[in-house]
Amino acid sequence: MSPAGKDRARKPRLPAWLTRQVLGLALVSLFTDMGMEMGLPWLPSLLASLGGGALALGLIDGLADCVAALLQVFSGRWADRRGRRPLLVLGHSLSALVRPLFGLAAGPWQVVAVRAADRVGKGLRKPSQSSLLEGAAEPGTRGRVFGFNDALDNAGQMLGPLLGVGLYFLFAGNLRRVLLWALAPGVLTILAVLVLVREEGGPPAGGKAPSLSLAPPRQILPALLPVAVFTLGNASDLFLVKRVLDIGAPVWSMALLWAGLAAVKVCSALLGGRLADRLGPRSAISLGWIWYALIYALFAAVADLKFLCPLFLAYGLFHGLSEGPQKALIGSLAPAGGKAGSYGWLGLCTGVLALPAGILFGALWSWRGAPAAFGAGSALALCALGLLWILPRVMLGRRA
């Protein structure tokens, strides 16, 4: 073999599905979550120092997510008609530039305004980003593409808080300086979007986008309805934190557990993507929901710290087995010319229902205790699992 041939043989080759577009969008997710998670853990302390309460923080966050979810339907429709990259640039730029303003807030209403603007940015960009990812994948690689993107997204969730803690000690506890430094990953996000992400062929191909409707496309309903049922039982992960704290874990240990959970999500996202391509996204989602139901049932039954902490980390496997495959399933069912709009409906479903899910879970916890709340979440996951397999036969007359 010639020297040139040997050099080519030694040169590591990236998988064919890991294109510049896929890598660019994954880096965008990494930097976005780094910037968000740098400041997010500090917001309760900031709001309290400005006179805001914990209940207000929870309601504000839930309502902001609802607004972002509603916006995703309209931004998805716009992207299907006019192109996805403009909204991707606008949404990421808005979030990146407003997050550092947390460090300048002088009253609770200013914290609320910045948080709302950040979530508006998410509502503008999310359907376009999912649609561009789907367009960069082949039918047999959707799971790996979305899994890789979710892995770097979760890596940002892990690195962001660690970077924030490091800056907190570097600046001798000056919280406002930490929040201002969220601009750095925000600038990296904008650069990654501008340099690495392309529309690739202009507006989405496949025909004219469907006319605006108050109902989602019929093709995605067999996936969207089970997701809705599951979301009603899928309360915030902070409830798991509360369960561990109530059993007796020290407060400082939560940062380590949270970072560990994000690390598990990174690995499981890569696994979930491969399983979605090998077994089909519906099967991968089923494994994730079964795992979720099992972990929630154990959280309801176990009250021993030495078992709850490993369960907390094991819970992260659910995210990787379900989140990427969920997007892959929607992409496989969505009509031609309506991909971004379909992802907008997925965002609406999970975003709007997050608020009643949290209220339902919290009410059950207050009324009957933590076991009842976790038990109800486990039961709803199993109900959603049944619908995931029954509805394609009932609504489409086939096994989707």
DAKADA-V960245 format. One record per backbone hydrogen bond with DSSP energy under -1.0 kcal/mol. NH is the residue of the N-H (numbers start at 1). CO is the residue of the C=O. If there is no record, write none. Layout:
NH,CO / NH,CO
This chain:
6,2 / 7,3 / 8,4 / 9,5 / 10,6 / 11,7 / 18,15 / 19,17 / 23,19 / 24,20 / 25,21 / 26,22 / 27,23 / 28,24 / 29,25 / 30,26 / 31,27 / 32,28 / 33,29 / 34,30 / 35,31 / 36,32 / 37,33 / 38,34 / 40,36 / 42,39 / 43,40 / 46,42 / 47,43 / 48,44 / 49,45 / 51,48 / 52,47 / 57,53 / 58,54 / 59,55 / 60,56 / 61,57 / 62,58 / 63,59 / 64,60 / 65,61 / 66,62 / 67,63 / 68,64 / 69,65 / 70,66 / 71,67 / 72,68 / 75,71 / 76,72 / 77,73 / 78,74 / 79,75 / 80,76 / 81,77 / 82,78 / 83,79 / 88,84 / 89,85 / 90,86 / 91,87 / 92,88 / 93,89 / 94,90 / 95,91 / 96,92 / 97,93 / 98,94 / 99,95 / 101,98 / 102,99 / 103,100 / 104,101 / 111,107 / 112,108 / 113,109 / 114,110 / 115,111 / 116,112 / 117,113 / 118,114 / 119,115 / 120,116 / 121,117 / 122,118 / 123,119 / 124,120 / 125,121 / 126,122 / 129,125 / 130,126 / 131,127 / 132,128 / 133,129 / 134,130 / 135,131 / 136,132 / 141,138 / 145,141 / 146,142 / 147,143 / 148,144 / 149,145 / 150,146 / 151,147 / 152,148 / 153,149 / 154,150 / 155,151 / 156,152 / 157,153 / 158,154 / 159,155 / 160,156 / 162,158 / 163,159 / 164,160 / 165,161 / 166,162 / 167,163 / 168,164 / 169,165 / 170,166 / 171,167 / 172,169 / 173,168 / 175,173 / 178,174 / 179,175 / 180,176 / 181,177 / 182,179 / 183,180 / 184,181 / 186,182 / 187,183 / 188,184 / 189,185 / 190,186 / 191,187 / 192,188 / 193,189 / 194,190 / 195,191 / 196,192 / 197,193 / 220,217 / 223,220 / 224,220 / 225,221 / 227,223 / 228,224 / 229,225 / 230,226 / 231,227 / 232,228 / 233,230 / 234,231 / 235,233 / 239,236 / 241,237 / 242,238 / 243,239 / 244,240 / 245,241 / 246,242 / 247,243 / 249,244 / 254,251 / 257,253 / 258,254 / 259,255 / 260,256 / 261,257 / 262,258 / 263,259 / 264,260 / 265,261 / 266,262 / 267,263 / 268,264 / 269,265 / 270,266 / 271,267 / 272,268 / 273,269 / 274,270 / 275,271 / 276,272 / 277,273 / 278,274 / 279,275 / 280,276 / 284,280 / 285,281 / 286,282 / 287,283 / 288,284 / 289,285 / 290,286 / 291,287 / 292,288 / 293,289 / 294,290 / 295,291 / 296,292 / 297,293 / 298,294 / 299,295 / 300,296 / 301,297 / 302,298 / 307,304 / 308,304 / 309,305 / 311,307 / 312,308 / 313,309 / 314,310 / 315,311 / 316,313 / 317,314 / 318,315 / 320,316 / 321,317 / 322,318 / 323,319 / 326,322 / 327,323 / 328,324 / 329,325 / 330,326 / 331,327 / 332,328 / 333,329 / 334,330 / 338,335 / 342,338 / 343,339 / 344,340 / 345,341 / 346,342 / 347,343 / 348,344 / 349,345 / 350,346 / 351,347 / 352,348 / 353,349 / 357,353 / 358,354 / 359,355 / 360,356 / 361,357 / 362,358 / 363,359 / 364,360 / 365,361 / 366,362 / 367,363 / 368,364 / 369,365 / 373,369 / 374,370 / 375,371 / 376,372 / 377,373 / 378,374 / 379,375 / 380,376 / 381,377 / 382,378 / 383,379 / 384,380 / 385,381 / 386,382 / 387,383 / 388,384 / 390,386 / 391,387 / 394,390 / 395,391 / 396,392 / 398,392
